[in-house]
Amino acid sequence: MKGIRTALATGLVLALVGAAVASAAPDTATTGGGGRGSGDWATWQKDLSGTRHNAAEWRINQRNVGNLELKWAFAYPKTELFVRSQPAIVGGVAYFGGPDGKFYARDARTGAARWTFDLTSVDPGPRTTATWDGPAVAGGKVYFGDTRGYVYALDQRDGRLLWATQVDSHPAAFVTSSPIVFEGRVYVGTSSGENTLGRDYACCTFRGHIDALDANTGALAWRHYTVPQPQAVGTWPSGATRYEPSGGGVWSSPVIDTRTRTLFVGTGQNYTGSAGDFDTMLALDPRSGAVKWRNQVTKADTWRSLCNDPDPEGYCPGLKDGSALDYDIGATPNVFTVGGRTLVGVGQKLGVYHVFDARTGEVVWRRQLGVPLPSGGVSGIQWGSSYDGQRLYIATYFADPGKVFAVDPATGRVLWETPNPADGCTTGGAAGQPNCTLGHGPAVSSSPGVVYEGSNDGKLRAYSASTGRVLWTYDTVRDFTGVNGLPGRGGAISGGGGGAVVSGGMVYVQAGYWPAYPNPDGGHVLLAFGL
């Protein structure tokens, strides 16, 4: 898999920030009715504890999920970027962002237009603008971030801009973390693609951080940086200035445990140096940002994309000591209770799912699920897992093949495991495509009796929650005509900001992520399924 993530990340970042980067110097409670008792799916995490489980979904079950059929498709204009913005479904409306610099509200049943907001109306400039996280809907507002480091609040009814705050002006910063709203504040992390830039770039000056913003004004309440301020420490072999420490991007989305009143979020690796809260589960006070506890799951991890270069000598800080791992915690945590004890679990790109005591950070159990590969960026557990009150559902990415697991939340014992079906790359639109792989990039989702996961092979699948048997498969690598009149084509199921969303007897998913499949005529698509 060598070089896979390098090509992916470098291409995306260069498309986003362009030449400017290469030359730059250094309301109350939950989200808009999306809690456990609601049929809405109002935020990426589904609820404050990050279950990604819709317990109120009664229409779709194990017996009839095989009858799901496409109800409508929305096609994006053709762009160089993939789709990542998982929709929020609230009050019969789907809210989602596109790779085209637009944010959309559409009727959840029919796809009919409600309103559209143009992100480039805020700070027009040369940087490519897209939405790479999933929105949160709360208190009559829709919150989301973009690839320029902005976080927005729009009026839920008409899409009117209420505020926009640039949480990071670094030319390579972007928001992949999906916000969560709690007691009048919006919590969101910031990540970066700075470590994918080339040999002549003065790497690296980005510092990851998690922010608390006032939900009504966008004003910064507090910020926790994951690494110290980078300092110039010499030069790279190219002569470009070398800075360290750097990195620690917050790729994942935060969750909140209301019992211990704790905000949990995971962090990524260092780009240069070795310092700070890299590869760490952070437990923070949501009011002050103070660290309650931290558990660093990797002791050294310094990686940039040049580590996968054919000649990385001198440009890969962790090459000689073996710390060039890229073993981020890119996944969103899950908060759950076992025997009256509140636990928090999270997946890592090492392929390990870690479970900690939510109050103390003490390790309760760990389970190796994925097979670690030379670059963690293409292995392990990528974006998130689901918890239905009985089982944890966890998927692995490149693991020869990737699998979907059901795990006992008390012990980590594997209850069932289902490999990505072997025919994923020999059937449907992915057949014969040399870049097809049997891996799971998206976060897992669930509803009573059913688990949903998409694959790099372009297929969305529904699994039995009790046995892991595949109950339904839909191949998205095909042509569609969008309800907006544009042609579109699916592809790999969206990683990063997306997974399946189950709400009101419908299932929604973005299709058209990496690896890219031929799509000569149109853009990527949001698909909506129903019985």
Order of alpha helices (4+ residues) and beta strands (2+ residues): alpha-beta-beta-beta-beta-beta-beta-beta-beta-beta-beta-beta-beta-beta-beta-beta-beta-beta-beta-beta-beta-beta-beta-beta-beta-beta-beta-beta-beta-beta-beta-beta-beta-beta-beta-beta-beta-beta-beta-beta-beta
